[in-house]
């Protein structure tokens, strides 16, 4: 860990997508910050994530270029759901293909994270992110806040006007802030994530959900095809289990052999996709429970605010966890520019986002856009000859429009909206 700088205006706990997006945003508006990241050495960990057009707009406004995004992934062209027998339930174009002013990107999370990290270091300086340093608590002071930072050398107090917690679902700042129970919620879904080099399906850049809400695959490429026509295909295999065992002791992103996963999806073989073969093509699968936290009434405690997963960890069913973290950063930046580096800025941020994002958390807990699979499963067990007889087109279209509006990326309103933070 490098020697500390002079006290910044704002301390950021957590150097993930949320914290780094905030650091870049604060730099744009002339507010100094320091990021404390618990990991000693950041590495490009993780698999694939989707970034919705509302988030890509903010990244572009943040100064991130298309060229940088293309190094992390590729623009998504289509979103589709498919039933158990391989027949299409619903599909629609995505990003610029759908008429948005901005693309949707499917990216390798680790590569995207490292790109943000290097951009923060380039713009703010090599000491802007202090690694091997975890914020474990805070005290409100007459001048703002004092954060307790733990490193290998021991604990120290760091002062600033504001403290922003971007330290994830296990946030220690949130644990101090919240009075009463705040347990992690598990709805019974186990996920395995992996990446396989294979030939992309459908448009070549399609996000495909396949199966039922209890037995599902999510598949999409996170790289452009190579000379052999093969790309990195991100996949998520999910099953709902009826098991009251203590899943918290199973570990997080537990590496397992793909041979343990593939047999559970043996029936997912079609002339256009062989799911077991795709799973077996991965070097490793990472097992994780699908979890979230119950929404809070407020994300703010005086000079301290939560953002990203620390504020609103949500099921990944809507592909908007990382997108919302970026929107959090930009919204917080806009309030700071309007209200100054004050508690009033944090309150304005809380007033704008806490209630609607809490509603989105609960919507995603109810399967988000994959709720269509629930409906099809209830009506025909996921197997059909004619989807119109099961789930009419207008009903499907209305379902998706309602979700996009709730998630903040309805096309007409997003295209017409002014920038969150005009620079």
C-alpha positions in Angstrom: 0.0 0.0 0.0 1.3 3.4 -1.0 1.8 6.3 1.4 -1.4 8.2 2.0 -2.3 11.4 0.2 -3.6 14.5 1.9 -7.3 14.2 2.9 -9.6 14.1 0.0 -13.1 15.6 -0.1 -14.7 12.1 -0.4 -13.7 8.6 0.7 -14.9 5.7 -1.4 -15.0 2.2 0.2 -14.7 -0.4 -2.5 -12.8 -0.4 -5.8 -15.4 -2.4 -7.9 -17.5 -1.1 -10.8 -19.5 1.2 -8.5 -16.6 2.8 -6.6 -14.4 3.3 -9.7 -17.3 4.8 -11.7 -17.9 7.3 -8.8 -14.2 8.2 -8.7 -14.2 9.0 -12.4 -17.4 11.0 -12.0 -16.0 13.0 -9.1 -12.9 13.8 -11.0 -15.0 15.2 -13.8 -16.7 17.6 -11.5 -13.5 18.7 -9.6 -14.1 16.8 -6.4 -11.2 14.9 -4.9 -11.6 11.3 -3.8 -9.7 8.3 -2.6 -10.7 4.7 -3.2 -10.0 2.0 -0.6 -10.1 -1.5 -1.9 -9.7 -4.5 0.3 -8.0 -6.7 -2.3 -4.2 -6.3 -2.4 -3.8 -6.9 -6.2 -6.7 -6.4 -8.5 -7.1 -9.1 -11.2 -9.5 -9.5 -14.1 -11.8 -11.9 -12.2 -15.4 -12.9 -13.1 -17.3 -13.9 -16.2 -19.9 -12.0 -18.3 -22.2 -9.2 -17.5 -24.6 -7.0 -19.5 -24.5 -3.2 -19.4 -27.8 -1.6 -20.5 -28.0 1.4 -22.8 -28.7 3.7 -19.9 -25.4 2.7 -18.3 -23.4 2.9 -21.6 -24.7 6.4 -22.0 -23.2 7.3 -18.6 -19.9 5.6 -19.4 -19.6 7.5 -22.7 -20.4 10.8 -20.8 -17.7 9.7 -18.3 -15.2 9.7 -21.1 -15.0 6.0 -21.7 -14.8 5.2 -25.5 -16.4 2.6 -27.7 -12.9 1.4 -28.4 -12.3 0.7 -24.7 -15.7 -1.1 -24.5 -14.8 -3.2 -27.5 -11.7 -4.4 -25.7 -14.0 -5.7 -22.9 -16.8 -7.2 -25.0 -19.2 -6.5 -27.8 -22.5 -4.8 -28.5 -25.6 -7.0 -27.9 -27.9 -7.3 -30.8 -30.8 -9.4 -29.5 -32.5 -10.5 -26.3 -34.5 -13.8 -26.6 -36.4 -16.3 -24.4 -36.8 -19.9 -25.5 -39.0 -22.7 -24.1 -37.9 -26.2 -23.0 -38.5 -27.7 -26.4 -36.3 -25.1 -28.0 -39.1 -22.9 -29.5 -39.0 -19.2 -29.2 -41.1 -17.4 -26.7 -40.0 -13.8 -27.3 -37.2 -11.9 -29.0 -36.4 -8.3 -29.6 -33.4 -6.3 -30.9 -31.3 -4.6 -28.3 -29.1 -1.5 -28.1 -28.6 0.5 -31.3 -30.3 -2.3 -33.2 -33.5 -1.5 -31.4 -33.2 2.3 -32.0 -31.5 3.3 -28.7 -29.0 6.2 -29.1 -26.5 4.0 -27.3 -25.5 0.3 -27.5 -26.0 -2.4 -24.9 -22.7 -4.3 -24.2 -22.0 -7.8 -23.1 -18.6 -7.7 -21.5 -16.2 -9.8 -19.5 -16.6 -8.4 -16.1 -13.0 -8.7 -15.1 -11.7 -7.0 -18.2 -14.2 -4.2 -17.8 -13.3 -3.7 -14.2 -9.6 -3.5 -15.0 -10.3 -1.0 -17.7 -12.0 1.3 -15.2 -9.2 0.7 -12.7 -6.5 1.8 -15.2 -8.6 4.8 -16.3 -8.9 5.9 -12.6 -5.2 5.6 -12.1 -4.5 7.4 -15.4 -6.7 10.4 -14.6 -6.5 10.6 -10.8 -2.9 9.3 -10.3 -1.4 6.0 -9.2 -2.3 6.5 -5.6 -6.0 7.2 -6.2 -6.9 3.6 -5.4 -5.3 2.3 -2.2 -5.3 -1.5 -2.4 -5.0 -3.8 0.6 -7.2 -1.4 2.6 -10.7 -2.1 3.9 -13.0 0.4 5.5 -14.4 -1.4 8.5 -16.4 1.4 10.2 -17.0 5.1 10.5 -17.7 7.9 13.0 -19.6 11.1 12.2 -17.6 14.2 13.2 -18.2 17.9 13.3 -16.4 18.3 10.0 -17.9 15.3 8.2 -16.8 11.7 8.8 -13.8 9.6 10.1 -13.4 6.2 8.5 -11.5 3.3 10.1 -9.3 1.8 7.5 -7.7 -1.6 8.1 -4.5 -2.6 6.3 -1.8 -5.2 7.0 0.0 -2.5 9.1 -3.0 -2.0 11.4 -6.0 0.3 11.7 -6.0 4.1 11.0 -8.5 6.9 10.9 -9.0 8.8 7.7 -11.1 12.0 7.6 -13.2 13.5 4.8 -16.4 15.4 4.3 -18.3 12.4 3.0 -17.9 8.6 2.9 -19.5 6.5 0.1 -19.8 2.8 0.6 -19.4 0.9 -2.6 -18.1 -2.2 -0.8 -20.6 -4.8 -2.1 -23.3 -7.1 -0.7 -21.2 -7.8 2.4 -20.6 -4.1 3.1 -19.3 -3.5 6.6 -20.5 0.1 6.4 -24.0 -1.0 5.7 -23.8 -3.4 8.6 -23.0 -0.4 10.9 -25.6 1.8 9.3 -28.6 -0.6 9.4 -30.4 -1.2 12.7 -32.1 -4.5 13.2 -32.1 -7.6 10.9 -30.5 -7.3 7.5 -29.9 -10.8 6.4 -29.0 -11.9 2.9 -32.0 -13.4 1.1 -31.7 -16.6 -0.8 -34.7 -17.7 -2.9 -33.5 -21.3 -3.5 -31.7 -20.8 -6.8 -28.2 -22.2 -7.4 -26.1 -20.8 -10.3 -23.1 -22.1 -12.1 -21.2 -19.6 -14.3 -18.7 -20.5 -16.9 -17.1 -19.4 -20.2 -16.7 -21.7 -23.2 -15.1 -20.9 -26.6 -17.7 -21.9 -29.1 -19.7 -20.7 -32.1 -22.2 -17.9 -31.3 -25.9 -18.7 -31.9 -28.7 -16.7 -33.6 -27.5 -13.2 -34.5 -24.0 -13.9 -33.3 -24.5 -11.5 -30.4 -27.7 -12.7 -28.8 -28.6 -12.9 -25.1 -30.7 -16.1 -24.8 -32.7 -17.3 -21.8 -33.7 -21.0 -22.2 -35.9 -23.3 -20.1 -38.2 -22.6 -17.2 -37.9 -20.4 -14.2 -36.9 -23.5 -12.2 -34.4 -24.9 -14.7 -32.8 -22.3 -16.9 -29.8 -21.4 -19.0 -28.6 -17.9 -19.9 -26.2 -17.7 -22.8 -24.4 -14.8 -24.6 -21.0 -14.1 -26.2 -18.6 -11.7 -24.6 -16.1 -11.5 -27.4 -16.1 -11.1 -31.1 -15.5 -14.3 -33.1 -11.9 -15.2 -33.9 -10.6 -16.4 -37.3 -12.2 -19.8 -36.7 -15.6 -18.3 -36.0 -15.4 -19.0 -32.2 -16.1 -16.6 -29.4 -16.0 -16.6 -25.7 -19.6 -17.7 -24.7 -20.7 -16.7 -21.2 -23.2 -19.1 -19.7 -25.2 -19.3 -16.5 -26.9 -22.5 -15.5 -29.6 -22.3 -12.8 -31.7 -24.7 -10.9 -34.2 -24.1 -8.1 -33.7 -26.4 -5.1 -35.8 -27.4 -2.2 -33.1 -27.5 0.4 -32.9 -25.9 3.8 -29.2 -26.7 4.3 -26.9 -23.8 5.3 -25.9 -22.6 1.9 -23.8 -19.8 3.4 -21.1 -22.3 4.2 -20.8 -23.5 0.7 -18.5 -20.7 -0.3 -18.8 -17.9 -2.9 -18.0 -18.6 -6.5 -16.9 -22.0 -5.5 -15.0 -23.6 -8.4 -16.4 -27.0 -9.5 -15.9 -29.3 -12.4 -18.2 -28.7 -15.4 -18.8 -32.5 -15.3 -20.9 -31.9 -12.1 -23.1 -29.4 -13.9 -23.6 -30.7 -17.4 -25.7 -33.8 -16.5 -28.4 -31.6 -14.8 -29.0 -30.0 -18.3 -29.0 -33.2 -20.3 -32.4 -32.5 -21.8 -31.2 -29.1 -23.3 -30.1 -30.6 -26.6 -31.3 -29.0 -29.8 -30.3 -28.9 -33.5 -29.1 -25.3 -32.9 -27.4 -25.8 -29.5 -26.0 -28.6 -27.4 -26.0 -27.2 -23.8 -24.3 -30.1 -22.0 -21.5 -30.0 -24.6 -21.1 -26.3 -24.2 -20.9 -26.6 -20.4 -18.3 -29.4 -20.7 -16.2 -27.1 -22.9 -15.5 -24.7 -20.0 -12.3 -25.1 -18.0 -14.2 -24.5 -14.7 -17.7 -23.6 -13.4 -18.2 -21.3 -10.5 -21.1 -22.2 -8.1 -22.9 -19.4 -6.3 -26.4 -19.0 -4.7 -28.6 -16.3 -6.3 -28.9 -13.8 -3.4 -30.0 -10.3 -2.6 -30.8 -8.1 0.4 -34.2 -6.7 1.4 -34.5 -3.1 0.3 -33.7 -0.3 2.8 -35.9 2.7 3.6 -32.8 4.9 3.2 -29.2 4.6 1.9 -27.9 7.5 3.9 -26.7 8.2 7.5 -25.7 11.8 7.6 -22.3 12.1 5.8 -22.4 8.5 4.7 -24.2 6.9 1.8 -24.5 3.5 0.2 -24.3 2.8 -3.5 -24.1 -0.3 -5.9 -24.5 -3.7 -4.2 -24.0 -2.2 -0.8 -27.2 -0.3 -1.3 -29.3 -2.5 -3.5 -27.8 -6.0 -4.2 -30.3 -7.6 -6.6 -30.9 -10.9 -8.4 -29.1 -10.8 -11.8 -32.4 -11.6 -13.6 -32.6 -8.1 -15.3 -29.0 -7.6 -16.2 -29.0 -4.3 -14.4 -26.9 -4.7 -11.2 -23.7 -3.2 -12.7 -25.8 -0.8 -14.8 -27.5 0.6 -11.8 -24.2 1.0 -9.9 -23.0 3.3 -12.8 -26.3 5.2 -12.7 -25.8 5.6 -8.9 -22.4 7.2 -9.5 -23.6 9.6 -12.0 -26.7 10.6 -10.0 -24.6 11.1 -6.9 -22.2 13.3 -9.0 -25.1 15.4 -10.2 -26.4 16.0 -6.7 -22.9 16.9 -5.4 -22.5 19.5 -8.2 -25.9 20.9 -7.4 -25.7 20.9 -3.6 -21.9 20.9 -3.0 -20.0 18.4 -1.0 -22.7 18.2 1.7 -25.1 15.9 3.4 -27.9 17.6 1.5 -26.4 16.2 -1.7 -26.5 12.7 -0.2 -30.1 13.2 0.8 -31.1 14.4 -2.7 -29.4 11.3 -4.2 -31.3 9.1 -1.7 -34.6 10.8 -2.4 -34.3 10.3 -6.2 -33.1 6.7 -6.3 -33.8 4.7 -3.1 -37.5 4.1 -3.6 -37.6 3.3 -7.3 -34.5 1.1 -7.1 -35.9 -0.7 -4.1 -38.9 -1.5 -6.2 -36.6 -2.8 -9.0 -34.9 -5.1 -6.5 -38.2 -6.7 -5.6 -39.2 -7.0 -9.2 -35.9 -8.8 -10.0 -36.5 -11.1 -7.0 -39.8 -12.0 -8.7 -37.7 -13.1 -11.8 -37.6 -9.7 -13.6 -38.0 -10.1 -17.4 -37.5 -13.8 -17.0 -41.0 -13.8 -15.4 -42.2 -14.6 -18.9 -40.7 -18.1 -18.4 -42.8 -18.4 -15.2 -45.9 -17.6 -17.2 -45.1 -20.1 -19.9 -44.2 -22.7 -17.3 -47.5 -22.2 -15.5 -49.6 -22.3 -18.7 -47.9 -25.2 -20.5 -44.9 -26.5 -18.6 -42.5 -24.8 -20.9 -43.4 -26.9 -23.9 -45.7 -25.6 -26.7 -46.3 -25.7 -30.5 -47.7 -22.2 -30.9 -46.6 -19.5 -28.4 -49.5 -17.3 -29.6 -52.0 -19.9 -28.1 -50.1 -19.8 -24.8 -48.9 -16.2 -24.4 -50.2 -13.7 -27.0 -47.8 -11.2 -28.6 -49.4 -8.1 -27.1 -49.2 -9.6 -23.6 -45.5 -10.4 -24.1 -44.7 -7.0 -25.5 -46.6 -5.2 -22.6 -44.7 -7.4 -20.1 -41.3 -6.3 -21.4 -42.3 -2.6 -21.8 -43.3 -2.5 -18.2 -40.0 -4.0 -17.0 -37.9 -1.6 -19.2 -39.7 1.3 -17.7 -39.1 0.2 -14.2 -35.4 -0.5 -14.9 -34.9 2.9 -16.5 -34.1 1.9 -20.0 -37.4 2.4 -21.8 -36.3 3.5 -25.3 -38.3 6.6 -25.9 -37.9 8.1 -22.4 -34.1 7.2 -22.3 -33.5 8.7 -25.8 -35.4 11.9 -24.9 -33.9 12.3 -21.4 -31.3 14.9 -20.7 -27.9 13.7 -19.4 -27.8 12.8 -15.7 -24.6 14.9 -15.4 -23.9 17.3 -18.3 -20.2 18.0 -18.5 
